[in-house]
Amino acid sequence: MTTTPPSSAFRSAFAAVDLGATSGRVILGRVGPDSLGLTEVHRFPNTPVRLPDGLRWDVLALFQGVLDGLREAAGAGGVSSVGVDTWAVDYGLLDADGALLGSPHHYRDTRTDGVAERVWATVGPEELYRITGLQHLPFNTVFQLASAAGSAQSAAARTLLLVPDLLVHWLTGSVGAEETNASTTGLFDARTGSWSKAVLEPLGIDPALLPELRAPGDPAGTLLPHVAAYTGLDPRTPVTTVASHDTASAIVAVPATEPDFAYISCGTWSLAGLELDAPVLTEASRNANFTNERGIDGTIRYLRNIMGMWLFEECRRTWEQQGLPTHIPTLLADASRATPFAALIDPDAPEFMAPQDMPGRIEEYCRRTGQPVPAGQGPLVRCILESLALAHRRTLRQAARLAGRTVSRVHLVGGGSRNDLLCQLTADATGLPVVAGPTEATALGNILVQARAAGLVGDLASMRRLVAATQHLRHYRPGGDAAAWDAAAARLEGGAGV
């Protein structure tokens, strides 16, 4: 992937380490007054490992991929700084010597099953939401810690580092906690922007376990000598704190030039919501399961996690194992010809969380809810995409109502923005124009924060104008049968097929 104009147009280059749930990459971004271009210099797989004690991230392999990518970036020349973003909630524990106590658990591991009820017995769900403003997800960090309480690993732990902070620590030797990712843990006060003793102390979590907070743009240190020697980067190269939660970085790069916008960061997950100045901590917000996570410059990402393209990609993985076609354009073309609204699913149904045989589980869901089973790959893909579009519609309308906001357009960024059918279905479902792109929003947001720390770009509005002016965007107008979408939404909200 290269979208880089001639190098003479640029003043500085920044290396974005961007790790997702299935792969990692290092992207070199070159930023000038009116130019913003990306070059992917290295990509590597992110393959979890199932051990006797559960599903783990192979964080050592990931770090090696990071080092190899930075070496490629050094070869391209002119790296001004490095920034790291990854997914949220998962963490590594360090002992008193700073050594990692085992590979981090994967958030899809089953160790948190039933743990929330134990936590709520001490800090009730209403109180937890009033403090943290966090959407209930069974794998939130607070529940992961509770599941490990009393273990030998927990007893030996002296420092908790979320995955991007762990990688920054290995690059620089420094210890810190970036605030956009910290806000996803269930240990963070949504009002004060600090760790919450009102959560930590009742649950028996030592506040000393959690490092001091850092904001996007803060310096995190310079490269350790052995890192510089391996990568070929100057040892004085700074590592800049970026919005280390990948969604927070993606929202930085939403190319919005008008205030009344909603966003969908669509990849493995669809993160759909609004950008606010203050959290919404009402009981109605809690009941609707909305989250209040930190964005750049003290903004609030008021959103809900929706199971996103995970459903589609897991189907493709199963079909590949079965020797069936997995060519995405062909699957989408077949889906576009399939009968609309023949079957619908709730993307967030618990049975869709774990990997393995997603087509079979979708078919079983349809049987259980009295719907026709999709007959073939195209109809099943259409079922997924229409269901996601309806989830986008429901979530954005609820967010606007709960926050007292109006929405005039939707910005859909991330890998899902390449999916023309999903973008058009989202426009049709919401009744709003959809602006699709940039695809590489996370890397762009990472790079823009580094560039701002270097004094090359201005405020958030300026960063977004630069994205809008330099990146390829596609526009979708709502169409289709609005009454049919209303009927499908009512059917799904009442229990699909019932």
C-alpha positions in Angstrom: 0.0 0.0 0.0 1.5 3.3 -1.1 -0.2 6.7 -1.3 3.0 8.8 -1.2 3.5 11.8 -3.4 7.1 12.7 -4.4 9.3 12.9 -1.4 10.3 16.5 -2.2 6.8 17.5 -1.0 7.5 16.4 2.5 9.4 17.8 5.5 9.4 14.9 7.9 8.6 11.2 8.2 7.0 9.3 11.1 6.8 5.6 11.8 3.5 4.3 13.0 3.4 0.9 14.7 -0.2 -0.2 14.2 -1.2 -3.6 15.6 -4.6 -5.1 14.9 -6.2 -8.3 16.0 -5.0 -10.3 13.0 -1.9 -8.5 11.8 0.6 -5.8 12.6 2.3 -3.4 10.4 4.7 -0.5 10.4 3.7 2.4 8.2 5.9 5.4 7.3 4.0 8.7 7.1 5.4 11.8 5.4 3.8 15.0 6.4 4.1 18.4 4.7 2.0 21.6 4.9 -0.4 20.4 2.3 0.6 16.8 1.9 0.1 13.6 3.9 1.2 10.2 2.5 1.7 6.7 3.8 3.9 3.8 2.8 3.5 0.4 4.4 7.1 -0.8 5.0 6.4 -4.1 6.8 3.4 -6.3 7.7 3.4 -9.4 9.9 0.8 -11.8 11.3 -0.7 -11.6 14.7 -1.5 -15.2 15.5 -2.8 -16.0 19.0 -1.6 -19.2 20.7 -3.8 -21.5 22.8 -1.9 -22.7 25.9 -3.2 -25.0 28.6 -4.2 -21.9 30.7 -6.0 -20.1 27.8 -5.7 -18.1 24.7 -2.7 -15.8 24.6 -1.2 -13.1 22.4 2.3 -14.0 21.1 3.6 -10.7 22.2 7.3 -11.6 21.7 6.6 -12.4 18.0 4.7 -9.1 17.7 7.6 -7.2 19.2 10.0 -8.8 16.8 7.7 -7.8 13.9 7.8 -4.2 15.3 11.6 -4.2 15.3 11.8 -5.6 11.8 9.4 -3.0 10.6 11.3 -0.2 12.2 14.5 -1.5 10.5 12.6 -1.3 7.2 11.5 2.3 8.1 15.1 3.2 8.9 16.2 2.0 5.5 13.6 4.3 3.9 15.3 7.2 5.7 14.4 10.3 7.7 12.4 8.8 10.6 11.6 11.7 13.0 9.8 9.7 15.7 7.9 6.5 16.4 4.3 6.0 17.8 2.5 2.8 18.8 -1.2 1.9 18.8 -3.0 -1.4 19.3 -6.3 -2.8 20.4 -7.5 -2.0 24.0 -8.1 -3.8 27.3 -5.4 -6.5 27.2 -2.2 -6.1 29.3 1.1 -7.6 30.4 2.2 -7.8 34.0 5.8 -7.1 35.1 7.5 -8.4 38.2 9.7 -6.4 40.5 12.7 -6.8 38.1 10.6 -5.5 35.2 10.3 -9.0 33.6 7.1 -10.0 31.8 5.1 -12.5 33.7 3.8 -14.6 30.9 2.2 -13.6 27.6 -0.9 -11.4 27.8 -4.2 -13.1 27.7 -6.4 -12.6 24.6 -9.7 -10.8 25.3 -11.6 -13.6 23.6 -10.4 -16.1 26.2 -13.1 -17.6 28.3 -11.5 -16.8 31.6 -13.8 -13.8 32.2 -17.0 -15.8 31.8 -19.2 -15.0 34.8 -16.7 -12.7 36.4 -18.7 -9.5 36.0 -21.2 -10.7 38.6 -18.4 -11.2 41.1 -17.2 -7.6 40.5 -20.7 -6.2 40.7 -21.2 -7.8 44.1 -18.5 -5.4 45.3 -19.0 -2.4 43.0 -22.4 -2.5 41.6 -23.0 -2.0 37.8 -24.7 1.3 38.4 -21.8 2.6 40.5 -19.2 1.2 38.1 -20.8 3.0 35.2 -21.3 6.3 37.1 -17.5 6.3 37.7 -16.1 4.8 34.5 -18.8 5.4 31.9 -17.7 2.2 30.3 -19.8 -0.1 28.2 -20.2 -3.5 29.7 -18.1 -6.0 27.8 -17.1 -9.2 29.6 -13.4 -8.8 28.7 -12.9 -5.3 30.1 -9.6 -5.1 32.0 -11.4 -4.8 35.4 -13.0 -8.2 34.8 -9.7 -9.7 33.5 -7.9 -8.6 36.7 -10.7 -10.0 38.8 -10.5 -13.4 37.0 -6.8 -13.6 37.9 -7.2 -12.5 41.5 -5.3 -14.8 43.9 -3.1 -16.3 41.2 0.7 -16.6 41.6 1.1 -14.3 38.6 -1.0 -11.6 40.2 0.9 -11.9 43.5 4.2 -11.4 41.7 3.0 -8.4 39.6 4.3 -5.0 40.3 3.3 -3.1 37.1 0.5 -3.4 34.7 1.1 -2.2 31.1 -1.6 -2.3 28.4 -0.2 -3.8 25.2 0.8 -0.6 23.5 2.4 0.7 26.7 4.3 -2.6 27.0 5.7 -2.3 23.5 6.7 1.3 24.2 8.4 0.1 27.4 10.4 -2.4 25.4 11.4 0.2 22.9 12.4 2.9 25.4 12.6 1.5 28.9 10.1 4.0 30.1 6.9 3.2 32.0 3.5 4.9 31.5 -0.1 4.5 30.7 -1.6 6.4 27.7 -5.0 7.8 28.6 -7.2 6.9 25.6 -6.3 3.2 26.2 -6.5 3.6 30.0 -10.1 4.8 29.6 -11.1 1.4 28.2 -10.1 -0.6 31.3 -13.0 0.0 33.7 -10.4 1.4 36.2 -10.4 5.0 35.0 -12.6 7.9 36.2 -14.5 9.3 33.1 -15.0 12.7 34.8 -11.6 13.4 36.3 -9.4 11.6 33.7 -7.5 9.7 36.3 -7.3 6.2 37.8 -10.2 5.6 40.1 -9.4 4.7 43.7 -13.2 4.2 44.1 -13.0 1.2 41.8 -9.5 0.0 42.6 -9.6 -0.1 46.4 -12.9 -2.0 46.9 -11.7 -4.6 44.4 -8.4 -5.0 46.1 -6.3 -3.8 43.1 -3.2 -2.0 44.3 -3.1 1.5 42.7 0.7 1.2 42.5 0.2 -1.4 39.8 -1.0 1.3 37.4 1.6 3.7 35.9 1.3 7.5 35.6 -0.9 8.6 32.8 0.3 10.1 29.6 -1.6 12.2 27.0 -1.3 11.9 23.2 1.7 14.0 22.2 3.7 13.5 25.3 7.2 12.2 24.9 7.7 8.6 26.0 11.5 8.5 25.7 14.1 7.6 23.2 15.2 4.2 21.8 17.2 1.9 24.0 20.7 1.2 22.6 20.0 -2.4 21.5 16.8 -1.3 19.8 18.7 1.5 17.9 21.5 -0.9 17.0 19.1 -3.6 15.6 16.8 -1.2 13.7 19.5 1.2 12.4 17.5 4.2 13.8 19.3 7.0 15.5 19.3 6.3 19.3 18.0 9.8 19.9 14.9 9.0 17.9 11.9 9.9 20.1 9.0 7.6 20.8 6.0 9.9 20.9 2.9 9.0 22.9 0.0 8.8 20.4 -3.7 7.9 20.9 -2.6 4.3 21.6 -6.1 2.8 21.4 -6.4 2.2 17.7 -9.9 3.5 17.6 -8.9 6.8 19.2 -6.2 7.2 16.6 -8.7 6.4 13.9 -11.1 9.1 15.1 -8.3 11.6 14.9 -8.3 11.0 11.2 -12.0 11.3 10.6 -12.1 13.8 7.8 -15.0 15.8 9.3 -15.2 19.5 8.3 -18.7 20.0 9.9 -19.6 19.6 13.5 -22.7 17.4 13.4 -21.1 14.2 12.3 -21.2 10.6 13.5 -18.4 8.1 12.9 -18.1 4.3 12.5 -14.6 2.9 12.8 -15.1 -0.4 11.0 -12.7 -3.3 11.2 -12.8 -6.4 13.3 -15.2 -4.3 15.4 -17.6 -1.5 14.4 -17.1 1.4 16.8 -20.1 3.7 16.2 -20.8 6.9 17.9 -20.2 10.6 18.4 -17.4 12.9 19.6 -18.5 14.9 22.7 -17.0 17.4 25.1 -18.2 15.6 28.2 -19.2 12.1 29.2 -22.8 10.9 29.3 -23.2 9.0 32.5 -26.9 8.7 32.8 -28.8 5.5 33.7 -30.3 5.6 30.2 -26.9 5.6 28.7 -25.8 2.6 30.9 -28.9 0.7 30.0 -28.2 1.3 26.3 -24.6 0.0 26.9 -22.8 3.0 25.6 -19.2 3.8 26.5 -17.4 7.0 27.3 -13.8 6.6 26.2 -11.1 9.3 26.0 -10.2 10.8 22.7 -7.5 13.3 21.8 -7.5 16.7 23.5 -9.9 15.7 26.2 -12.7 14.7 23.9 -15.0 11.9 24.7 -15.6 9.0 22.3 -19.3 8.3 23.0 -19.8 5.0 21.3 -20.9 1.4 21.4 -18.8 -1.6 20.3 -20.6 -3.7 17.6 -19.2 -7.0 16.3 -18.0 -5.8 13.0 -16.2 -7.4 10.0 -15.1 -10.2 12.4 -18.3 -12.0 11.3 -17.4 -11.8 7.6 -13.7 -12.6 8.1 -14.4 -15.6 10.3 -16.8 -16.9 7.6 -14.1 -16.5 5.0 -11.6 -18.4 7.2 -14.0 -21.3 7.6 -14.8 -21.4 3.9 -11.1 -21.4 3.1 -10.7 -24.4 5.3 -13.6 -26.1 3.5 -12.1 -25.3 0.1 -14.9 -22.9 -0.8 -14.4 -19.6 -2.6 -13.2 -16.6 -0.5 -12.6 -13.9 -3.1 -14.1 -10.8 -1.5 -15.4 -9.1 -4.7 -17.1 -12.3 -5.8 -18.7 -12.8 -2.4 -19.9 -9.2 -2.3 -21.3 -9.4 -5.8 -23.2 -12.5 -4.9 -24.5 -10.8 -1.7 -25.7 -7.7 -3.7 -27.9 -10.0 -5.8 -29.3 -12.0 -2.8 -32.8 -11.4 -1.6 -32.9 -8.4 0.9 -33.8 -9.0 4.5 -34.3 -12.7 4.1 -32.5 -13.4 7.4 -31.1 -11.0 10.1 -28.9 -11.6 13.1 -27.9 -9.6 16.2 -24.2 -9.1 15.5 -23.6 -8.9 19.2 -25.2 -12.2 20.2 -22.9 -14.1 22.5 -22.5 -17.0 20.2 -20.7 -14.9 17.7 -17.8 -13.9 20.1 -15.6 -16.9 19.8 -13.8 -18.1 16.6 -14.5 -21.3 14.6 -17.4 -22.1 12.2 -19.1 -18.7 12.0 -21.3 -19.8 9.1 -22.6 -22.7 11.1 -23.4 -20.5 14.1 -25.2 -17.9 11.9 -27.2 -20.7 10.4 -28.1 -22.0 13.8 -29.1 -18.5 15.0 -31.5 -18.3 12.0 -33.0 -21.7 12.8 -33.5 -20.7 16.5 -35.2 -17.5 15.6 -37.5 -19.1 13.0 -35.9 -17.6 9.9 -34.9 -19.2 6.7 -31.3 -20.4 6.7 -29.2 -18.5 4.1 -28.8 -20.8 1.1 -25.2 -20.3 0.1 -22.4 -17.8 0.6 -23.9 -14.8 -1.1 -27.1 -14.8 1.0 -25.1 -15.4 4.2 -22.9 -12.4 3.4 -25.9 -10.3 2.7 -27.4 -11.4 6.1 -24.2 -10.2 7.8 -23.9 -6.9 6.1 -27.6 -5.9 6.4 -27.4 -6.8 10.1 -24.3 -4.7 10.5 -26.0 -1.8 8.7 -29.0 -2.1 11.0 -26.8 -2.2 14.1 -25.1 1.0 12.8 -28.5 2.6 12.4 -29.7 1.6 15.9 -26.5 2.7 17.6 -26.1 6.1 16.0 -29.8 7.0 16.5 -29.5 6.0 20.2 -26.3 7.9 20.6 -27.8 11.1 19.2 -30.8 10.8 21.4 -28.9 10.1 24.6 -26.4 12.9 24.0 -29.0 15.4 22.8 -27.2 15.8 19.4 -28.3 15.8 15.8 -26.3 14.0 13.1 -26.1 15.3 9.5 -23.6 12.7 8.0 -21.7 9.5 8.9 -18.0 9.1 8.4 -17.1 5.4 8.0 -13.3 4.8 8.3 -11.0 1.8 8.5 -10.9 -1.4 6.6 -14.7 -1.6 6.3 -14.7 1.6 4.2 -13.4 -0.5 1.3 -16.6 -2.5 1.3 -18.9 -0.6 -1.1 -21.9 -2.8 -0.3 -21.6 -2.2 3.5 -21.2 1.6 2.9 -24.3 1.8 0.7 -26.3 -0.4 3.1 -25.3 1.8 6.0 -26.4 5.0 4.1 -29.7 3.3 3.2 -30.3 2.0 6.8 -29.4 5.3 8.5 -31.0 7.6 5.9 -27.8 9.7 6.1 -25.0 10.4 3.6 -22.0 8.3 4.3 -18.4 9.4 3.6 -16.2 6.4 3.3 -12.5 6.6 4.1 -9.7 6.9 4.8 -9.1 3.2 5.0 -5.8 3.7 6.9 -7.4 6.1 9.5 -5.6 4.5 12.5 -2.1 4.9 11.0 -3.0 8.4 9.8 -4.2 9.4 13.3 -1.0 7.9 14.8 1.2 9.9 12.4 -0.7 13.1 12.8 -0.3 13.2 16.5 3.4 12.6 16.0 3.5 15.4 13.5 1.7 17.8 15.8 4.2 17.0 18.6 6.9 17.9 16.1 5.2 21.2 15.3 4.2 20.4 11.7 0.4 20.5 12.1 -2.0 22.4 14.2 -5.1 21.6 16.2 -7.5 18.7 15.7 -9.6 20.6 13.2 -6.5 21.3 11.2 -5.5 17.7 11.2 -8.9 16.7 9.9 -8.8 19.3 7.1 -5.5 17.9 6.0 -6.9 14.4 5.9 -10.0 15.6 3.9 -7.8 17.4 1.4 -5.3 14.6 0.8 -7.0 11.3 1.2 -9.3 9.4 -1.2 -12.9 9.6 0.0 -16.0 8.0 -1.5 -19.6 9.3 -1.0 -22.8 7.3 -0.7 -26.3 8.8 -0.7 -29.1 7.0 1.1 -31.5 5.2 -1.2 -33.5 2.0 -1.3 -36.9 1.4 0.4 -37.0 3.3 3.7 -40.1 1.5 4.8 -38.4 -1.9 4.2 -35.5 -0.7 6.4 -37.9 0.4 9.1 -39.7 -3.0 9.0 -36.3 -4.8 9.2 -35.2 -2.7 12.1 -38.4 -3.4 14.0 -38.1 -7.1 13.2 -34.5 -7.3 14.5 -35.2 -5.2 17.6 -38.1 -7.4 18.4 -36.1 -10.6 18.0 -35.3 -11.5 14.4 -37.7 -13.9 12.9 -40.1 -13.6 15.8 
